[in-house]
Amino acid sequence: MTASKDTKLKTVRNGDRLRIGGEVFRVSTVEPQPETRNISLELQGNDGGSVTLIGLPKTRVELAANAS
């Protein structure tokens, strides 16, 4: 396994995996928010549930480690 990586929200792409509160989510959608600088991410959990995360492009997030 590779180490997880701290990155800015604006560099996250579809298919990336984010770690939030110890849980890992797959990014299914990345969209800019109209009339704001915010970015919206739709995240899919391992249980099939989804959540939307909205934040500024410079917000720091943790990319989950990938199995090698």
All heavy atoms as TSV, in Angstrom:
chain	resi	resn	atom	element	x	y	z
A	1	MET	N	N	0.841	-1.179	0.000
A	1	MET	CA	C	0.000	0.000	0.000
A	1	MET	C	C	0.883	1.238	0.000
A	1	MET	O	O	1.911	1.263	0.638
A	1	MET	CB	C	-0.880	0.040	1.257
A	1	MET	CG	C	-1.797	-1.121	1.386
A	1	MET	SD	S	-3.538	-0.843	1.631
A	1	MET	CE	C	-3.784	0.713	2.289
A	2	THR	N	N	0.425	2.249	-0.709
A	2	THR	CA	C	1.134	3.516	-0.687
A	2	THR	C	C	0.537	4.383	0.406
A	2	THR	O	O	-0.595	4.174	0.825
A	2	THR	CB	C	1.011	4.226	-2.047
A	2	THR	OG1	O	-0.371	4.445	-2.312
A	2	THR	CG2	C	1.623	3.400	-3.162
A	3	ALA	N	N	1.286	5.356	0.858
A	3	ALA	CA	C	0.805	6.244	1.908
A	3	ALA	C	C	-0.287	7.147	1.370
A	3	ALA	O	O	-0.320	7.474	0.195
A	3	ALA	CB	C	1.968	7.075	2.431
A	4	SER	N	N	-1.231	7.552	2.264
A	4	SER	CA	C	-2.242	8.501	1.833
A	4	SER	C	C	-1.595	9.851	1.593
A	4	SER	O	O	-0.505	10.123	2.061
A	4	SER	CB	C	-3.372	8.607	2.840
A	4	SER	OG	O	-2.966	8.352	4.117
A	5	LYS	N	N	-2.285	10.680	0.836
A	5	LYS	CA	C	-1.695	11.924	0.385
A	5	LYS	C	C	-2.645	13.080	0.640
A	5	LYS	O	O	-3.823	13.015	0.300
A	5	LYS	CB	C	-1.404	11.787	-1.117
A	5	LYS	CG	C	-0.852	13.015	-1.773
A	5	LYS	CD	C	-0.655	12.730	-3.251
A	5	LYS	CE	C	-0.429	14.018	-4.000
A	5	LYS	NZ	N	-0.390	13.818	-5.444
A	6	ASP	N	N	-2.148	14.144	1.245
A	6	ASP	CA	C	-2.902	15.367	1.469
A	6	ASP	C	C	-2.865	16.196	0.189
A	6	ASP	O	O	-1.799	16.416	-0.372
A	6	ASP	CB	C	-2.242	16.149	2.611
A	6	ASP	CG	C	-3.240	16.698	3.591
A	6	ASP	OD1	O	-4.360	16.169	3.647
A	6	ASP	OD2	O	-2.889	17.647	4.303
A	7	THR	N	N	-4.022	16.640	-0.302
A	7	THR	CA	C	-4.069	17.397	-1.542
A	7	THR	C	C	-5.186	18.434	-1.483
A	7	THR	O	O	-6.033	18.377	-0.601
A	7	THR	CB	C	-4.255	16.444	-2.742
A	7	THR	OG1	O	-4.107	17.168	-3.941
A	7	THR	CG2	C	-5.609	15.768	-2.718
A	8	LYS	N	N	-5.196	19.338	-2.429
A	8	LYS	CA	C	-6.241	20.356	-2.500
A	8	LYS	C	C	-7.463	19.804	-3.221
A	8	LYS	O	O	-7.344	18.991	-4.124
A	8	LYS	CB	C	-5.733	21.605	-3.218
A	8	LYS	CG	C	-4.681	22.343	-2.425
A	8	LYS	CD	C	-4.230	23.587	-3.139
A	8	LYS	CE	C	-3.154	24.283	-2.313
A	8	LYS	NZ	N	-2.640	25.461	-2.987
A	9	LEU	N	N	-8.628	20.280	-2.840
A	9	LEU	CA	C	-9.883	19.826	-3.421
A	9	LEU	C	C	-9.913	20.004	-4.938
A	9	LEU	O	O	-10.426	19.156	-5.654
A	9	LEU	CB	C	-11.036	20.612	-2.781
A	9	LEU	CG	C	-12.438	20.067	-2.948
A	9	LEU	CD1	C	-12.560	18.672	-2.377
A	9	LEU	CD2	C	-13.437	20.985	-2.288
A	10	LYS	N	N	-9.294	21.074	-5.439
A	10	LYS	CA	C	-9.340	21.346	-6.881
A	10	LYS	C	C	-8.571	20.318	-7.705
A	10	LYS	O	O	-8.760	20.237	-8.906
A	10	LYS	CB	C	-8.830	22.756	-7.185
A	10	LYS	CG	C	-7.355	22.966	-6.915
A	10	LYS	CD	C	-6.958	24.395	-7.212
A	10	LYS	CE	C	-5.506	24.652	-6.895
A	10	LYS	NZ	N	-5.156	26.039	-7.158
A	11	THR	N	N	-7.733	19.490	-7.079
A	11	THR	CA	C	-6.982	18.471	-7.823
A	11	THR	C	C	-7.658	17.103	-7.805
A	11	THR	O	O	-7.185	16.180	-8.452
A	11	THR	CB	C	-5.547	18.326	-7.280
A	11	THR	OG1	O	-5.604	17.861	-5.939
A	11	THR	CG2	C	-4.791	19.646	-7.365
A	12	VAL	N	N	-8.766	16.967	-7.077
A	12	VAL	CA	C	-9.483	15.693	-6.988
A	12	VAL	C	C	-10.225	15.440	-8.296
A	12	VAL	O	O	-10.813	16.345	-8.883
A	12	VAL	CB	C	-10.466	15.713	-5.797
A	12	VAL	CG1	C	-11.308	14.459	-5.760
A	12	VAL	CG2	C	-9.702	15.884	-4.487
A	13	ARG	N	N	-10.203	14.188	-8.774
A	13	ARG	CA	C	-10.830	13.800	-10.040
A	13	ARG	C	C	-11.782	12.619	-9.823
A	13	ARG	O	O	-11.689	11.913	-8.818
A	13	ARG	CB	C	-9.748	13.376	-11.054
A	13	ARG	CG	C	-8.741	14.450	-11.362
A	13	ARG	CD	C	-9.367	15.577	-12.182
A	13	ARG	NE	N	-8.399	16.647	-12.404
A	13	ARG	CZ	C	-8.526	17.871	-11.940
A	13	ARG	NH1	N	-9.561	18.217	-11.210
A	13	ARG	NH2	N	-7.619	18.787	-12.198
A	14	ASN	N	N	-12.670	12.406	-10.797
A	14	ASN	CA	C	-13.572	11.245	-10.759
A	14	ASN	C	C	-12.733	9.980	-10.590
A	14	ASN	O	O	-11.683	9.836	-11.207
A	14	ASN	CB	C	-14.380	11.141	-12.047
A	14	ASN	CG	C	-15.417	12.235	-12.174
A	14	ASN	OD1	O	-15.675	12.972	-11.239
A	14	ASN	ND2	N	-16.004	12.332	-13.334
A	15	GLY	N	N	-13.212	9.069	-9.758
A	15	GLY	CA	C	-12.510	7.805	-9.554
A	15	GLY	C	C	-11.523	7.832	-8.404
A	15	GLY	O	O	-11.112	6.776	-7.932
A	16	ASP	N	N	-11.108	9.021	-7.940
A	16	ASP	CA	C	-10.214	9.103	-6.776
A	16	ASP	C	C	-10.944	8.578	-5.545
A	16	ASP	O	O	-12.172	8.502	-5.508
A	16	ASP	CB	C	-9.782	10.556	-6.508
A	16	ASP	CG	C	-8.745	11.068	-7.481
A	16	ASP	OD1	O	-8.177	10.270	-8.255
A	16	ASP	OD2	O	-8.495	12.286	-7.474
A	17	ARG	N	N	-10.185	8.219	-4.550
A	17	ARG	CA	C	-10.753	7.785	-3.272
A	17	ARG	C	C	-10.305	8.758	-2.190
A	17	ARG	O	O	-9.124	9.060	-2.085
A	17	ARG	CB	C	-10.305	6.368	-2.933
A	17	ARG	CG	C	-10.836	5.354	-3.920
A	17	ARG	CD	C	-10.606	3.933	-3.441
A	17	ARG	NE	N	-11.172	2.960	-4.346
A	17	ARG	CZ	C	-12.457	2.599	-4.358
A	17	ARG	NH1	N	-13.286	3.138	-3.501
A	17	ARG	NH2	N	-12.904	1.704	-5.205
A	18	LEU	N	N	-11.295	9.240	-1.404
A	18	LEU	CA	C	-11.011	10.173	-0.314
A	18	LEU	C	C	-11.261	9.492	1.018
A	18	LEU	O	O	-12.189	8.699	1.157
A	18	LEU	CB	C	-11.920	11.405	-0.404
A	18	LEU	CG	C	-11.785	12.302	-1.607
A	18	LEU	CD1	C	-12.755	13.475	-1.469
A	18	LEU	CD2	C	-10.368	12.814	-1.748
A	19	ARG	N	N	-10.435	9.840	2.003
A	19	ARG	CA	C	-10.634	9.341	3.363
A	19	ARG	C	C	-11.202	10.493	4.197
A	19	ARG	O	O	-10.608	11.556	4.281
A	19	ARG	CB	C	-9.314	8.864	3.963
A	19	ARG	CG	C	-9.461	8.276	5.349
A	19	ARG	CD	C	-8.144	7.783	5.901
A	19	ARG	NE	N	-7.398	6.944	4.983
A	19	ARG	CZ	C	-7.618	5.648	4.769
A	19	ARG	NH1	N	-8.584	5.041	5.405
A	19	ARG	NH2	N	-6.871	4.975	3.927
A	20	ILE	N	N	-12.374	10.257	4.780
A	20	ILE	CA	C	-13.025	11.253	5.626
A	20	ILE	C	C	-13.445	10.561	6.911
A	20	ILE	O	O	-14.241	9.614	6.880
A	20	ILE	CB	C	-14.264	11.876	4.935
A	20	ILE	CG1	C	-13.845	12.547	3.627
A	20	ILE	CG2	C	-14.957	12.859	5.857
A	20	ILE	CD1	C	-15.003	13.034	2.788
A	21	GLY	N	N	-12.919	11.022	8.025
A	21	GLY	CA	C	-13.267	10.423	9.316
A	21	GLY	C	C	-13.006	8.927	9.386
A	21	GLY	O	O	-13.772	8.194	9.987
A	22	GLY	N	N	-11.942	8.473	8.733
A	22	GLY	CA	C	-11.583	7.061	8.756
A	22	GLY	C	C	-12.305	6.218	7.711
A	22	GLY	O	O	-11.943	5.082	7.476
A	23	GLU	N	N	-13.341	6.748	7.087
A	23	GLU	CA	C	-14.077	6.030	6.043
A	23	GLU	C	C	-13.540	6.429	4.671
A	23	GLU	O	O	-13.144	7.574	4.462
A	23	GLU	CB	C	-15.572	6.361	6.109
A	23	GLU	CG	C	-16.231	5.934	7.392
A	23	GLU	CD	C	-16.295	4.419	7.543
A	23	GLU	OE1	O	-16.492	3.718	6.534
A	23	GLU	OE2	O	-16.145	3.951	8.676
A	24	VAL	N	N	-13.556	5.495	3.725
A	24	VAL	CA	C	-13.070	5.760	2.366
A	24	VAL	C	C	-14.263	5.862	1.423
A	24	VAL	O	O	-15.166	5.023	1.458
A	24	VAL	CB	C	-12.106	4.653	1.897
A	24	VAL	CG1	C	-11.663	4.890	0.463
A	24	VAL	CG2	C	-10.895	4.586	2.819
A	25	PHE	N	N	-14.273	6.917	0.604
A	25	PHE	CA	C	-15.329	7.166	-0.362
A	25	PHE	C	C	-14.724	7.294	-1.753
A	25	PHE	O	O	-13.649	7.857	-1.911
A	25	PHE	CB	C	-16.063	8.478	-0.041
A	25	PHE	CG	C	-16.773	8.469	1.274
A	25	PHE	CD1	C	-16.104	8.831	2.434
A	25	PHE	CD2	C	-18.104	8.107	1.352
A	25	PHE	CE1	C	-16.754	8.836	3.650
A	25	PHE	CE2	C	-18.762	8.101	2.571
A	25	PHE	CZ	C	-18.088	8.465	3.717
A	26	ARG	N	N	-15.441	6.793	-2.777
A	26	ARG	CA	C	-15.018	6.950	-4.169
A	26	ARG	C	C	-15.703	8.194	-4.736
A	26	ARG	O	O	-16.896	8.384	-4.567
A	26	ARG	CB	C	-15.417	5.732	-5.002
A	26	ARG	CG	C	-14.907	5.801	-6.443
A	26	ARG	CD	C	-15.349	4.616	-7.261
A	26	ARG	NE	N	-16.788	4.446	-7.290
A	26	ARG	CZ	C	-17.611	5.112	-8.112
A	26	ARG	NH1	N	-17.142	6.001	-8.938
A	26	ARG	NH2	N	-18.903	4.882	-8.072
A	27	VAL	N	N	-14.935	9.044	-5.410
A	27	VAL	CA	C	-15.474	10.255	-6.024
A	27	VAL	C	C	-16.163	9.865	-7.320
A	27	VAL	O	O	-15.549	9.313	-8.224
A	27	VAL	CB	C	-14.349	11.286	-6.302
A	27	VAL	CG1	C	-14.914	12.527	-6.972
A	27	VAL	CG2	C	-13.619	11.643	-5.019
A	28	SER	N	N	-17.484	10.141	-7.413
A	28	SER	CA	C	-18.214	9.785	-8.628
A	28	SER	C	C	-18.487	11.003	-9.508
A	28	SER	O	O	-18.658	10.850	-10.715
A	28	SER	CB	C	-19.527	9.077	-8.291
A	28	SER	OG	O	-20.355	9.903	-7.519
A	29	THR	N	N	-18.535	12.196	-8.932
A	29	THR	CA	C	-18.791	13.409	-9.704
A	29	THR	C	C	-18.026	14.580	-9.101
A	29	THR	O	O	-18.002	14.738	-7.886
A	29	THR	CB	C	-20.293	13.768	-9.698
A	29	THR	OG1	O	-21.049	12.641	-10.117
A	29	THR	CG2	C	-20.595	14.936	-10.597
A	30	VAL	N	N	-17.416	15.395	-9.957
A	30	VAL	CA	C	-16.754	16.635	-9.545
A	30	VAL	C	C	-17.316	17.746	-10.421
A	30	VAL	O	O	-17.238	17.665	-11.642
A	30	VAL	CB	C	-15.221	16.563	-9.739
A	30	VAL	CG1	C	-14.565	17.876	-9.322
A	30	VAL	CG2	C	-14.624	15.399	-8.974
A	31	GLU	N	N	-17.937	18.768	-9.802
A	31	GLU	CA	C	-18.536	19.864	-10.568
A	31	GLU	C	C	-18.283	21.202	-9.891
A	31	GLU	O	O	-18.404	21.298	-8.672
A	31	GLU	CB	C	-20.049	19.670	-10.678
A	31	GLU	CG	C	-20.487	18.442	-11.405
A	31	GLU	CD	C	-21.999	18.278	-11.421
A	31	GLU	OE1	O	-22.692	18.941	-10.625
A	31	GLU	OE2	O	-22.473	17.492	-12.233
A	32	PRO	N	N	-17.996	22.246	-10.659
A	32	PRO	CA	C	-17.940	23.584	-10.091
A	32	PRO	C	C	-19.361	24.038	-9.748
A	32	PRO	O	O	-20.315	23.655	-10.428
A	32	PRO	CB	C	-17.331	24.434	-11.201
A	32	PRO	CG	C	-17.580	23.673	-12.457
A	32	PRO	CD	C	-17.675	22.224	-12.081
A	33	GLN	N	N	-19.508	24.818	-8.697
A	33	GLN	CA	C	-20.803	25.345	-8.311
A	33	GLN	C	C	-21.062	26.656	-9.045
A	33	GLN	O	O	-20.193	27.530	-9.051
A	33	GLN	CB	C	-20.865	25.580	-6.804
A	33	GLN	CG	C	-20.859	24.303	-6.004
A	33	GLN	CD	C	-22.137	23.534	-6.198
A	33	GLN	OE1	O	-23.190	23.960	-5.779
A	33	GLN	NE2	N	-22.039	22.400	-6.879
A	34	PRO	N	N	-22.238	26.813	-9.648
A	34	PRO	CA	C	-22.531	28.047	-10.383
A	34	PRO	C	C	-22.510	29.274	-9.468
A	34	PRO	O	O	-22.965	29.196	-8.328
A	34	PRO	CB	C	-23.927	27.823	-10.946
A	34	PRO	CG	C	-24.402	26.507	-10.451
A	34	PRO	CD	C	-23.334	25.877	-9.645
A	35	GLU	N	N	-21.964	30.341	-9.971
A	35	GLU	CA	C	-21.929	31.647	-9.300
A	35	GLU	C	C	-21.127	31.671	-8.003
A	35	GLU	O	O	-21.265	32.601	-7.214
A	35	GLU	CB	C	-23.348	32.153	-9.062
A	35	GLU	CG	C	-24.147	32.300	-10.344
A	35	GLU	CD	C	-25.555	32.796	-10.118
A	35	GLU	OE1	O	-25.802	33.431	-9.076
A	35	GLU	OE2	O	-26.404	32.544	-10.973
A	36	THR	N	N	-20.326	30.633	-7.733
A	36	THR	CA	C	-19.432	30.631	-6.570
A	36	THR	C	C	-18.110	30.012	-7.002
A	36	THR	O	O	-17.994	29.472	-8.090
A	36	THR	CB	C	-19.985	29.798	-5.391
A	36	THR	OG1	O	-19.941	28.419	-5.727
A	36	THR	CG2	C	-21.392	30.200	-5.022
A	37	ARG	N	N	-17.120	30.073	-6.129
A	37	ARG	CA	C	-15.840	29.408	-6.394
A	37	ARG	C	C	-15.837	27.980	-5.870
A	37	ARG	O	O	-14.865	27.255	-6.021
A	37	ARG	CB	C	-14.714	30.199	-5.729
A	37	ARG	CG	C	-14.475	31.543	-6.344
A	37	ARG	CD	C	-13.330	32.274	-5.684
A	37	ARG	NE	N	-12.406	31.357	-5.009
A	37	ARG	CZ	C	-11.578	31.701	-4.050
A	37	ARG	NH1	N	-11.521	32.942	-3.646
A	37	ARG	NH2	N	-10.779	30.831	-3.499
A	38	ASN	N	N	-16.921	27.546	-5.235
A	38	ASN	CA	C	-16.982	26.229	-4.612
A	38	ASN	C	C	-16.953	25.099	-5.629
A	38	ASN	O	O	-17.339	25.261	-6.782
A	38	ASN	CB	C	-18.249	26.095	-3.772
A	38	ASN	CG	C	-18.231	26.978	-2.554
A	38	ASN	OD1	O	-17.189	27.429	-2.115
A	38	ASN	ND2	N	-19.401	27.245	-2.012
A	39	ILE	N	N	-16.516	23.935	-5.152
A	39	ILE	CA	C	-16.507	22.701	-5.931
A	39	ILE	C	C	-17.381	21.693	-5.198
A	39	ILE	O	O	-17.316	21.557	-3.978
A	39	ILE	CB	C	-15.069	22.147	-6.077
A	39	ILE	CG1	C	-14.209	23.125	-6.875
A	39	ILE	CG2	C	-15.087	20.776	-6.740
A	39	ILE	CD1	C	-12.755	22.730	-6.944
A	40	SER	N	N	-18.203	20.971	-5.944
A	40	SER	CA	C	-19.083	19.952	-5.388
A	40	SER	C	C	-18.560	18.569	-5.787
A	40	SER	O	O	-18.274	18.330	-6.959
A	40	SER	CB	C	-20.504	20.156	-5.934
A	40	SER	OG	O	-21.325	19.077	-5.577
A	41	LEU	N	N	-18.427	17.685	-4.804
A	41	LEU	CA	C	-18.023	16.299	-5.056
A	41	LEU	C	C	-19.142	15.383	-4.600
A	41	LEU	O	O	-19.643	15.532	-3.489
A	41	LEU	CB	C	-16.771	15.931	-4.254
A	41	LEU	CG	C	-15.516	16.756	-4.419
A	41	LEU	CD1	C	-14.453	16.233	-3.478
A	41	LEU	CD2	C	-15.026	16.713	-5.834
A	42	GLU	N	N	-19.538	14.449	-5.446
A	42	GLU	CA	C	-20.450	13.409	-5.003
A	42	GLU	C	C	-19.605	12.195	-4.676
A	42	GLU	O	O	-18.813	11.737	-5.499
A	42	GLU	CB	C	-21.496	13.055	-6.061
A	42	GLU	CG	C	-22.484	12.052	-5.521
A	42	GLU	CD	C	-23.684	11.843	-6.412
A	42	GLU	OE1	O	-24.032	12.766	-7.163
A	42	GLU	OE2	O	-24.246	10.746	-6.346
A	43	LEU	N	N	-19.773	11.684	-3.462
A	43	LEU	CA	C	-18.957	10.582	-2.960
A	43	LEU	C	C	-19.827	9.355	-2.735
A	43	LEU	O	O	-20.936	9.463	-2.211
A	43	LEU	CB	C	-18.287	10.983	-1.642
A	43	LEU	CG	C	-17.507	12.300	-1.652
A	43	LEU	CD1	C	-17.048	12.649	-0.254
A	43	LEU	CD2	C	-16.349	12.219	-2.604
A	44	GLN	N	N	-19.324	8.189	-3.126
A	44	GLN	CA	C	-20.020	6.918	-2.933
A	44	GLN	C	C	-19.307	6.122	-1.847
A	44	GLN	O	O	-18.101	5.934	-1.913
A	44	GLN	CB	C	-20.010	6.100	-4.230
A	44	GLN	CG	C	-20.734	6.755	-5.378
A	44	GLN	CD	C	-22.232	6.800	-5.152
A	44	GLN	OE1	O	-22.829	5.843	-4.672
A	44	GLN	NE2	N	-22.827	7.927	-5.478
A	45	GLY	N	N	-20.074	5.667	-0.861
A	45	GLY	CA	C	-19.512	4.851	0.205
A	45	GLY	C	C	-19.501	3.383	-0.160
A	45	GLY	O	O	-20.158	2.951	-1.109
A	46	ASN	N	N	-18.767	2.591	0.597
A	46	ASN	CA	C	-18.695	1.140	0.359
A	46	ASN	C	C	-20.051	0.464	0.542
A	46	ASN	O	O	-20.305	-0.590	-0.025
A	46	ASN	CB	C	-17.670	0.491	1.292
A	46	ASN	CG	C	-16.260	0.876	0.922
A	46	ASN	OD1	O	-15.975	1.177	-0.229
A	46	ASN	ND2	N	-15.374	0.863	1.896
A	47	ASP	N	N	-20.938	1.077	1.338
A	47	ASP	CA	C	-22.257	0.499	1.588
A	47	ASP	C	C	-23.279	0.895	0.519
A	47	ASP	O	O	-24.443	0.555	0.615
A	47	ASP	CB	C	-22.757	0.900	2.966
A	47	ASP	CG	C	-22.953	2.411	3.102
A	47	ASP	OD1	O	-22.658	3.160	2.142
A	47	ASP	OD2	O	-23.398	2.847	4.181
A	48	GLY	N	N	-22.838	1.652	-0.504
A	48	GLY	CA	C	-23.738	2.065	-1.579
A	48	GLY	C	C	-24.374	3.428	-1.358
A	48	GLY	O	O	-25.005	3.962	-2.250
A	49	GLY	N	N	-24.224	3.989	-0.171
A	49	GLY	CA	C	-24.761	5.316	0.106
A	49	GLY	C	C	-23.925	6.397	-0.556
A	49	GLY	O	O	-22.804	6.158	-1.001
A	50	SER	N	N	-24.497	7.591	-0.655
A	50	SER	CA	C	-23.751	8.697	-1.253
A	50	SER	C	C	-23.884	9.950	-0.399
A	50	SER	O	O	-24.829	10.089	0.378
A	50	SER	CB	C	-24.229	8.971	-2.680
A	50	SER	OG	O	-25.551	9.443	-2.669
A	51	VAL	N	N	-22.919	10.833	-0.567
A	51	VAL	CA	C	-22.909	12.100	0.149
A	51	VAL	C	C	-22.295	13.141	-0.785
A	51	VAL	O	O	-21.470	12.825	-1.632
A	51	VAL	CB	C	-22.108	11.991	1.474
A	51	VAL	CG1	C	-20.654	11.711	1.220
A	51	VAL	CG2	C	-22.280	13.228	2.328
A	52	THR	N	N	-22.744	14.383	-0.652
A	52	THR	CA	C	-22.182	15.474	-1.445
A	52	THR	C	C	-21.340	16.352	-0.542
A	52	THR	O	O	-21.782	16.751	0.533
A	52	THR	CB	C	-23.305	16.311	-2.098
A	52	THR	OG1	O	-24.082	15.454	-2.928
A	52	THR	CG2	C	-22.731	17.440	-2.931
A	53	LEU	N	N	-20.126	16.626	-0.962
A	53	LEU	CA	C	-19.198	17.494	-0.241
A	53	LEU	C	C	-19.006	18.750	-1.080
A	53	LEU	O	O	-18.712	18.658	-2.272
A	53	LEU	CB	C	-17.850	16.784	-0.056
A	53	LEU	CG	C	-16.708	17.606	0.519
A	53	LEU	CD1	C	-16.984	17.914	1.985
A	53	LEU	CD2	C	-15.402	16.868	0.373
A	54	ILE	N	N	-19.202	19.923	-0.463
A	54	ILE	CA	C	-19.011	21.192	-1.162
A	54	ILE	C	C	-17.958	21.983	-0.406
A	54	ILE	O	O	-18.041	22.130	0.809
A	54	ILE	CB	C	-20.323	21.996	-1.235
A	54	ILE	CG1	C	-21.373	21.194	-2.010
A	54	ILE	CG2	C	-20.087	23.356	-1.895
A	54	ILE	CD1	C	-22.745	21.817	-2.003
A	55	GLY	N	N	-16.951	22.473	-1.130
A	55	GLY	CA	C	-15.889	23.229	-0.484
A	55	GLY	C	C	-15.158	24.128	-1.456
A	55	GLY	O	O	-15.356	24.064	-2.668
A	56	LEU	N	N	-14.299	24.966	-0.908
A	56	LEU	CA	C	-13.469	25.850	-1.716
A	56	LEU	C	C	-12.349	25.057	-2.380
A	56	LEU	O	O	-11.896	24.045	-1.839
A	56	LEU	CB	C	-12.869	26.955	-0.843
A	56	LEU	CG	C	-13.870	27.972	-0.296
A	56	LEU	CD1	C	-13.201	28.874	0.735
A	56	LEU	CD2	C	-14.457	28.792	-1.419
A	57	PRO	N	N	-11.862	25.498	-3.547
A	57	PRO	CA	C	-10.812	24.773	-4.261
A	57	PRO	C	C	-9.544	24.525	-3.442
A	57	PRO	O	O	-8.862	23.532	-3.655
A	57	PRO	CB	C	-10.509	25.665	-5.461
A	57	PRO	CG	C	-11.746	26.453	-5.666
A	57	PRO	CD	C	-12.337	26.652	-4.294
A	58	LYS	N	N	-9.224	25.413	-2.492
A	58	LYS	CA	C	-7.990	25.259	-1.705
A	58	LYS	C	C	-8.172	24.397	-0.464
A	58	LYS	O	O	-7.213	24.169	0.269
A	58	LYS	CB	C	-7.465	26.633	-1.304
A	58	LYS	CG	C	-6.969	27.436	-2.496
A	58	LYS	CD	C	-6.364	28.731	-2.063
A	58	LYS	CE	C	-5.874	29.505	-3.279
A	58	LYS	NZ	N	-5.239	30.756	-2.912
A	59	THR	N	N	-9.395	23.890	-0.221
A	59	THR	CA	C	-9.641	23.015	0.920
A	59	THR	C	C	-8.765	21.776	0.818
A	59	THR	O	O	-8.640	21.180	-0.242
A	59	THR	CB	C	-11.132	22.598	0.953
A	59	THR	OG1	O	-11.931	23.764	1.051
A	59	THR	CG2	C	-11.422	21.666	2.109
A	60	ARG	N	N	-8.121	21.382	1.921
A	60	ARG	CA	C	-7.246	20.203	1.927
A	60	ARG	C	C	-8.079	18.957	2.220
A	60	ARG	O	O	-8.923	18.948	3.110
A	60	ARG	CB	C	-6.165	20.345	2.995
A	60	ARG	CG	C	-5.309	21.597	2.912
A	60	ARG	CD	C	-4.409	21.716	1.760
A	60	ARG	NE	N	-3.359	20.696	1.735
A	60	ARG	CZ	C	-2.472	20.639	0.771
A	60	ARG	NH1	N	-2.480	21.513	-0.201
A	60	ARG	NH2	N	-1.557	19.713	0.776
A	61	VAL	N	N	-7.841	17.898	1.452
A	61	VAL	CA	C	-8.498	16.602	1.659
A	61	VAL	C	C	-7.424	15.517	1.620
A	61	VAL	O	O	-6.317	15.739	1.154
A	61	VAL	CB	C	-9.579	16.337	0.588
A	61	VAL	CG1	C	-10.739	17.286	0.739
A	61	VAL	CG2	C	-9.016	16.390	-0.816
A	62	GLU	N	N	-7.775	14.348	2.112
A	62	GLU	CA	C	-6.827	13.227	2.151
A	62	GLU	C	C	-7.232	12.175	1.133
A	62	GLU	O	O	-8.312	11.594	1.233
A	62	GLU	CB	C	-6.813	12.620	3.554
A	62	GLU	CG	C	-5.814	11.499	3.706
A	62	GLU	CD	C	-5.812	10.925	5.103
A	62	GLU	OE1	O	-6.410	11.512	6.018
A	62	GLU	OE2	O	-5.201	9.863	5.267
A	63	LEU	N	N	-6.388	11.966	0.131
A	63	LEU	CA	C	-6.606	10.878	-0.815
A	63	LEU	C	C	-6.231	9.568	-0.127
A	63	LEU	O	O	-5.204	9.489	0.539
A	63	LEU	CB	C	-5.742	11.059	-2.073
A	63	LEU	CG	C	-6.120	12.217	-2.989
A	63	LEU	CD1	C	-5.131	12.303	-4.150
A	63	LEU	CD2	C	-7.523	12.083	-3.506
A	64	ALA	N	N	-7.077	8.556	-0.269
A	64	ALA	CA	C	-6.820	7.270	0.371
A	64	ALA	C	C	-5.700	6.544	-0.366
A	64	ALA	O	O	-5.495	6.729	-1.551
A	64	ALA	CB	C	-8.083	6.423	0.369
A	65	ALA	N	N	-5.015	5.699	0.375
A	65	ALA	CA	C	-3.941	4.893	-0.208
A	65	ALA	C	C	-4.512	3.906	-1.212
A	65	ALA	O	O	-5.611	3.400	-1.040
A	65	ALA	CB	C	-3.207	4.150	0.898
A	66	ASN	N	N	-3.757	3.635	-2.261
A	66	ASN	CA	C	-4.151	2.656	-3.276
A	66	ASN	C	C	-3.409	1.364	-3.020
A	66	ASN	O	O	-2.247	1.358	-2.671
A	66	ASN	CB	C	-3.791	3.156	-4.686
A	66	ASN	CG	C	-4.596	4.381	-5.062
A	66	ASN	OD1	O	-5.757	4.487	-4.714
A	66	ASN	ND2	N	-3.968	5.301	-5.753
A	67	ALA	N	N	-4.102	0.249	-3.228
A	67	ALA	CA	C	-3.440	-1.052	-3.110
A	67	ALA	C	C	-2.553	-1.260	-4.334
A	67	ALA	O	O	-2.921	-0.925	-5.437
A	67	ALA	CB	C	-4.483	-2.151	-3.006
A	68	SER	N	N	-1.376	-1.789	-4.117
A	68	SER	CA	C	-0.489	-2.025	-5.263
A	68	SER	C	C	-0.376	-3.490	-5.587
A	68	SER	O	O	-0.805	-4.334	-4.898
A	68	SER	CB	C	0.893	-1.444	-4.980
A	68	SER	OG	O	1.404	-1.921	-3.764
